[in-house]
Amino acid sequence: MFFNSILAVVTRSLFILISLIGVARVVLVKDNRLYWFLTILYLPLVAEMILTLRRRSGIDYKWFSPAILLFLISIVPSLWILELHHQENKATDSRCDKLNSTALSSLFRLWSNDSEEFKLPLPSLCANDWILALHQALLILLIVGKWLLPAAAEVTRDQLSQLLLIFVGTAADILEFTSESLSDIKDSSPAMVYIILAVWSWSMLQFPLHLSVLPAPSEDLSEPASSRFSHIRTEVWSTVEALFIQDGPFLVVRLTVMIYFNVIHQMLIFFAIKNFLVVILNIYRLSVLFYVKSP
């Protein structure tokens, strides 16, 4: 119990730390201290932590993680502000230091013979590098955080490992979608930027919703149809989740970029075809599941 409580506190502390870095970056970029009020969004996460520690000894739920949802609520607004600011100020943001090997080597220097020559390159890094780093930290922490959060007793280690592997693949797809789609919007198109960010925010709901935690399959064909459906119900929901929360919206956005903005390149075509295949396969999977369910 004590170990579970420690893990619950450490995980939520990491959530708050990453969110705080995002808010600090917003304050610096916008040059407005009023954006520190974004830290108010941490209060629900702190309240959830206290309630979970008191009522469940820090143990998370099986199908839903309030901590991950509240973490997203605390950091997504900061990323929206940074992305929109970057899209509006691409000309000035281009005059910056790229995150290259020289900058990285400076980051890992602990001391210098001449302290006056030592300069941490973080403030002058490109806005796009900052935003990408926050996106990467967010997705990595979602995976690690789910691993660290004390799992419900109903979730086996096999199910947790399966969920974490799904999280890794989902995170990679989401990161590629946001970075590539926003970079493809060359001209000033605020509406399309809002759509991409909205689809990105919608896709992030996959992390607090653990619909992919599949129960052990049953091979007893003598069971009634209603009982057999209860075994495939979770798989149906997880398939619908992939169809309507990720690959379906991603395909629509990529087709819009290709058709409306006339942006066509090799990687965009590849990922559009990949999304299309996943959509078709999910529809086929649903038809198979319902066919098996029918008596």
N, C-alpha and C positions, 0 to 999 in steps of 0.2 A: 504493500500500500504506500509506504513512504517513498519507495523508488518510483512508483507511478506518479506520485505527486511532484517529485523533483523533475521528472521528464516533462510533465504537463507545464510546469512553470518555465523551464528552460526553453521549450519549444515556443511558447507564446512570447517570451522575452526576445527570442530571435525574430519573430514576426514583427514585434514593435520596433526593433532596431532597424530592420530593413525599411519599414515604413517611415521611420524618423529620418533616415538618409534621403528618402524620396522627398519628404516635406522640406528638408534643409536645402535640397537642390532647387526646389520650386521657389523658395524664398530668395535664393541667390540669383536665379535666372530672372524672376519677375521684379527683383529689387523692391519687394514690398513685404514688410514684416507681418502684415495682416494674414498672410498665408500660414503663419504658425497656428492659426485657429483650426487648420486641418487636423491637428493633433487631437482635437475633440473626438474624432472618429476612433481613437484608441479606447475610449471609455467603455463602449459595449464589449470589446475584447477583454478588457480587465474585469468587467462585471461577469462575463461568461466564465472566465478563469476561476473567479471566486466561487461562483455557484457550482461549477463542475468539481472543484476540489472538495466542497462541503457535501455535495449530494452523491457524487460518483467517484470520489477519491482520484479525480483526474482522468478517469477512463472515458474514452470517446464513444460515440454511438456507432452502430453497425452500418446503417444506410446513409447517414448524414453526419457531417462534421461542422458544428457551429463555429469552432475556432478557425477553421480554414475559410469559411464564408466571411466571418468578421475581419479576418486578415485581408481578404480581397477588398472588402469595403473600405478598409483603412488606407490601402495603397493605390487602388485603381484611380481615384480622383487625381492623385499626384501625377500619375503617368499620363492621364488625359491632358492635364495642363501642360506638361512638358512636351508631349507630342504636338499639340496644337500650337504652342509657342514656337517650336522648331519649324513647323510647316509655314508659319507666318514670317519667320526670320531666317530663311535658308541662306540668303545672301550674306548676312552678317555672321551667321554661325559657321560659314565656310572658312572664315579667317580664324583658324584655331590650330592646335597641335594634334596631329593624328596619333592614335594609340599604337605606336610602333615599338620595335625592340628597344630603342633608346629610352623611350618613356617608361617602358616596363622595367628596364634595368634600374632606372632612377627610383621607381617605386619601392624596390627591394633593397635599396641602400639604407643601411642603418646608421651609418655615420660617415663623415668625410674629414679629410685632413684640414680643409679650410671650410668651416661651417658656413661662411658667407656665400660660397659657391654652390652650396647644396640647395636646390629648389625642387620642391615637390610639384610635379607637373599636373596634378589633378585639376586645379582651377582653370587652366587654359586648354583642357582637353575639349575636343569637339562635342557639341551638344548631342549629336547622334551617337557618339561613343558612350556618353553618360546614359542616355536612354536605353541603348542596347544592353549596357551592363546591368541596369535596374531590371529590365525584362528577364535577363538571364538569372540574376539573383533571385527574382521572384519565383521563377519556375523551378529552379534548383531547390529553393527553400520549401516550396510546396511538396516536392517529393520527399526531401529529407524530413520535413516536419511531419508528414503523414507516417513516415517510418518511426519517428521518435514518439509520436503521440501514443499513449497507452491504448491499445485496441480493445474493443468490446470482447467479452468472453465468447460471443457467438462467432467471432471471426478467427479462423484458424490461421496458422502460419502460412499454409499453402495459399489460402485466399488472399492474405496480405501481400505475399510475394507476387501473386498474379496481379493484384491491383497496382502495386508499385511499378511493375513492368509496363502496364497499360499507361500509367502516369508518365513514364519516360517517353514512350512513343507519342503520346498526346502533347507533351510539352515541346518536343522537337517540331511537330507539325505546326503548333500555334506560333512558336518563335519564328519559323520560316515564313508563315503567313503574314505576320505583322511587318517584319523587316522588308520582305520582298514587295508586298502590296503597297506599302507606303512609299517605298523608293520608286515604284513604277508611276506614281502620280507626279508627273514632272511639273505641270502647270498649277496655277492657283485654283484649287477645287475644294473649298471647305466642305461642301456637302459630301463628297466622296470620302474625305478624311474622317468625317463624323461616322459615315456608314462603316468604314473599316474598323474604327475604334469600337463602335457598337457591336459589330460581329465578334471582335476580339473579346470584349467584355462578356458577351453571351457565351462564347466558347469556354471561358474560364469557369463557368458553373459546373463543368464536369468534375472539378477537383473536390468541392464539398459534397457532391452527390456521388455516393459510392454504389451506383447501380450495377457496376461490373463485378461485384462480389457474388460469384455464382455458387449456389449450393451444390452439394454432391449429386450427380445425376442418378436417376432411378431407372433401372432396366426392367422393372416389373410391369409387363404389359397387361397383367390382369387387373391392374388398378383402374378405377373409373376414370372417365375423361376429365372430370374436374380435378381429381388428384394429380393426374399426369400434367395438367396445365399448370398446377402450382409449382411443378419442378422446372418448367420452362418459362415461367412468368418473368423471372429475373433476367433471363437471356433476352426475352422480348424487349424489356425495358432498356437494357444496355444497347441493343441494336437500334432502337428508336433514338436513344441518346446520341449515338454516333451519327445517325442520319440527319437529325434536325438541329443538333447543337454544334456539330463541327463540320463534317464533310459537305453537307447540303449548303449551308450558308457560305462556306469557303468557295465552293464551286460557283455560286451565283456571283460573288464578288469578283472572282477571277475572270469569269465570262464578261462581266461588265467592263472590267479594265481592258480586256481584249477588244470588245466590240465597240463600246462607247468612246474610250480614250485611244483606240487604235494602237495599243501597246502590245506588241507581239515579240516574244523572244523565246529561246529554247527552254529555259527553266520554267517560265510561266506556262507554256504549252504542256510540259511534262507534268507539273503539279495539277493543272486543270484536268488532264487525262486521269491522273491518279485519283483525284476527288470524284470524278465521274465514275470510275470503276468501283470505288468504294461505295458510292451511292447505289449503283446497280446491284452490287453484291449484297448490300444490306437489305434492299428490297427483296432480292431472291431469298435471302436468309429468313426474312419474315414470312414469306410465302411457304417455305419449308416448315417452319415452326408451327404455323397455323394448320398446315396440312397434316402434320404429325398429331396435332392436338385434336383434330376432328375425328370422331369415331368411325 
